[in-house]
Amino acid sequence: MTLARTEHARTVDALRALGPDDWARPTSCPEWDVRQLACHMVGMAEFPSSPIEIARQQRKASAVHARRGGPAVDGLTQVQVDERADWAPDQVVLGAVRAAPRSVRGRRWISACAGRAPLPGTQPVNGREESWSVGYLLRTILTRDPWMHRTDLSAATGRPMTLTPDHDGVIVDDVVAEWAERHGRPYQLELTGPAGGSWRRGDAELMTLDAVEFCRIISGRGIGVGLLETQVPF
């Protein structure tokens, strides 16, 4: 939750730094411009604020999924965007400010009470369906998600992304650990930048790339070769 609080704060700062021309720029999420992406970020921050809010969003998402098909999570994210379709940029920023403390409180409380419980359904990762726990979603994914979308904002607008070893470096380290566990093969990895570091298991050819670029590739936003074809959920 320390990482969650910091990530919410950096999300707010990133949204506040956007200029008037930035909000309509296209993003790495093909159906969304910057404003729509930010609306999703606010909606996903609100999602775990209470069991009532979770149930409300899931109920509406089920109706969208029934009409559109595709991954169930796409119905949820579409609801989050659609509910804020008329929000101006200042409303989006205010929504992010208000959602942050509620999100952290809800995630802490729900994960403490139900963290070991399985999430309904499965999630597609690396061509397989896998089951997640409530705790994995609340403690890990819902911090990685806004972090990755901050990289989307930076890529869309050209504005620098705030990165520090004690926050972003911790998130990247966790991502690398999960990536290594998922592929299970020897590797040697050096990631550059403030969030980077060095990791190794066994003997393998050294891979060197930027820490943010590495995460974007294994999130599916770039084309990975070899071990970089192994994706990690964000």
C-alpha positions in Angstrom: 0.0 0.0 0.0 3.0 2.3 0.3 3.7 1.7 -3.4 0.0 2.2 -4.1 -0.1 5.6 -2.3 2.9 6.9 -4.1 1.7 5.6 -7.5 -1.6 7.4 -7.0 0.2 10.6 -6.1 2.4 10.3 -9.2 -0.6 9.7 -11.4 -2.2 12.9 -10.1 1.1 14.8 -10.8 1.3 13.3 -14.3 -2.3 14.4 -15.1 -1.8 17.9 -13.7 1.3 18.3 -15.9 -0.7 17.7 -19.1 -1.1 20.7 -21.4 -4.4 21.6 -23.2 -3.2 20.0 -26.4 -2.2 16.7 -24.7 -5.6 15.4 -23.7 -6.7 14.5 -27.3 -3.5 12.8 -28.3 -3.7 9.1 -29.2 -2.2 6.5 -26.8 -0.9 3.0 -26.9 -4.4 1.8 -26.0 -5.9 2.0 -29.5 -9.5 2.9 -28.6 -8.5 5.7 -26.1 -7.0 9.2 -26.4 -5.2 10.6 -23.3 -8.4 11.9 -21.7 -10.2 8.6 -22.1 -7.1 6.7 -20.8 -7.1 9.0 -17.8 -10.8 8.4 -17.2 -10.1 4.7 -17.1 -7.3 5.4 -14.5 -9.8 7.2 -12.3 -12.4 4.6 -12.7 -10.0 1.8 -11.9 -8.8 3.7 -8.8 -12.4 4.0 -7.7 -13.1 0.3 -8.4 -11.7 -1.2 -5.2 -12.8 1.6 -2.9 -15.6 -0.5 -1.5 -17.4 -3.8 -2.1 -20.4 -1.8 -3.2 -18.4 0.0 -5.9 -16.8 -3.3 -7.1 -20.3 -4.9 -7.4 -21.7 -1.8 -9.2 -19.0 -1.7 -11.8 -19.0 -5.4 -12.3 -22.7 -5.4 -12.8 -22.5 -2.7 -15.5 -19.4 -4.4 -17.0 -21.3 -7.7 -17.3 -24.0 -6.0 -19.4 -21.3 -4.5 -21.7 -19.5 -7.8 -22.0 -22.8 -9.5 -22.9 -23.2 -7.1 -25.8 -19.6 -6.9 -27.0 -18.0 -10.1 -26.0 -14.2 -10.3 -25.8 -12.2 -10.3 -22.5 -14.4 -9.5 -19.5 -12.0 -6.9 -18.3 -12.6 -4.9 -21.5 -16.2 -4.5 -20.4 -15.1 -3.1 -17.0 -12.7 -0.6 -18.5 -15.3 0.5 -21.1 -17.7 1.3 -18.2 -15.1 3.4 -16.5 -14.5 5.4 -19.6 -18.1 5.7 -20.6 -19.2 6.9 -17.2 -16.8 9.9 -17.5 -17.4 10.6 -21.2 -18.4 14.2 -20.6 -15.6 15.0 -18.1 -13.4 17.9 -18.9 -9.6 17.6 -18.0 -10.0 19.5 -14.7 -12.7 17.1 -13.7 -10.5 14.1 -14.5 -7.7 15.5 -12.4 -10.1 16.2 -9.5 -11.5 12.7 -9.9 -8.0 11.2 -9.6 -7.3 13.3 -6.4 -10.5 12.2 -4.8 -10.2 8.5 -5.8 -6.6 8.0 -4.4 -7.2 7.8 -0.7 -10.5 5.8 -1.1 -8.7 3.3 -3.4 -5.8 2.7 -0.9 -8.2 2.2 2.0 -10.4 -0.1 0.1 -7.5 -2.2 -1.2 -6.0 -2.6 2.2 -9.3 -3.6 3.9 -10.5 -6.0 1.2 -7.2 -7.7 0.7 -6.9 -8.2 4.5 -10.3 -9.7 4.6 -10.4 -11.7 1.4 -6.9 -11.6 -0.1 -6.7 -15.4 -0.4 -10.0 -15.8 -2.1 -10.0 -16.6 -5.8 -11.2 -14.1 -8.3 -14.2 -15.2 -10.4 -13.3 -16.5 -13.8 -9.8 -16.6 -15.3 -7.3 -14.2 -16.9 -5.6 -14.9 -20.3 -1.8 -14.6 -19.9 0.7 -16.0 -22.4 -1.9 -17.9 -24.3 -3.2 -19.7 -21.2 -6.1 -19.0 -18.8 -4.9 -18.6 -15.2 -6.7 -18.1 -11.9 -5.8 -15.1 -9.7 -6.4 -14.4 -6.1 -8.1 -11.2 -4.8 -4.9 -10.3 -3.1 -2.8 -10.5 -6.3 -5.3 -8.1 -8.0 -5.5 -5.6 -5.2 -1.9 -5.7 -3.9 0.0 -6.0 -7.2 -2.0 -5.5 -10.4 -3.8 -2.4 -9.3 -0.4 -0.7 -8.7 1.1 -2.0 -11.9 -1.9 -0.8 -13.9 -1.6 2.9 -13.2 2.2 2.7 -13.4 2.0 1.2 -16.9 -0.5 3.9 -17.9 1.9 6.5 -16.7 4.3 5.1 -19.3 1.4 5.4 -21.8 0.9 9.1 -20.9 4.6 9.8 -21.3 4.8 8.0 -24.6 1.7 9.8 -25.9 2.7 13.3 -24.9 6.5 13.2 -24.8 6.5 14.4 -21.2 9.1 12.8 -19.0 7.9 10.2 -16.5 8.9 10.6 -12.9 11.1 7.6 -12.0 13.0 6.8 -8.7 14.7 3.7 -7.5 12.7 3.6 -4.2 9.4 3.4 -6.0 9.6 2.6 -9.7 12.6 0.5 -9.1 10.7 -1.7 -6.6 7.8 -2.1 -9.0 10.2 -3.1 -11.8 12.1 -5.5 -9.6 8.8 -7.3 -8.8 8.0 -7.4 -12.5 11.4 -8.9 -13.3 10.9 -11.6 -10.6 7.5 -12.6 -11.9 8.8 -12.6 -15.5 11.7 -14.8 -14.5 9.4 -17.2 -12.7 7.1 -17.4 -15.7 9.7 -18.3 -18.3 11.8 -20.4 -15.9 15.0 -20.2 -18.0 18.5 -18.9 -17.4 18.8 -15.2 -18.1 21.0 -12.2 -17.5 19.3 -8.8 -17.6 20.5 -5.3 -17.2 17.9 -2.5 -17.2 19.0 1.1 -17.4 17.5 4.2 -16.0 16.4 5.2 -12.5 14.1 2.2 -12.2 16.7 -0.3 -13.5 19.1 -2.8 -12.1 20.8 -6.1 -12.8 19.4 -9.6 -12.5 20.8 -13.0 -13.3 20.0 -16.7 -13.1 22.4 -19.2 -14.5 24.5 -18.6 -17.7 22.8 -16.7 -20.5 23.5 -13.9 -23.0 23.2 -10.5 -21.5 20.1 -8.5 -22.4 20.4 -4.7 -21.9 17.5 -2.3 -22.4 15.7 0.6 -20.7 13.7 -0.4 -17.6 10.5 1.2 -18.9 11.0 -0.2 -22.4 11.4 -3.7 -20.9 8.1 -3.4 -19.0 6.3 -2.1 -22.0 7.5 -5.0 -24.1 6.5 -7.7 -21.7 3.2 -5.9 -21.1 2.4 -6.6 -24.8 3.0 -3.0 -25.9 6.1 -3.9 -27.9 7.3 -6.9 -29.8 9.5 -9.2 -27.7 12.0 -11.8 -29.0 13.1 -14.8 -27.1 12.6 -14.5 -23.4 11.0 -11.1 -24.0 8.0 -13.0 -25.6 7.0 -14.0 -22.0 4.4 -11.5 -20.9 3.6 -10.3 -17.4 0.2 -8.9 -16.5 -0.2 -5.3 -15.7 
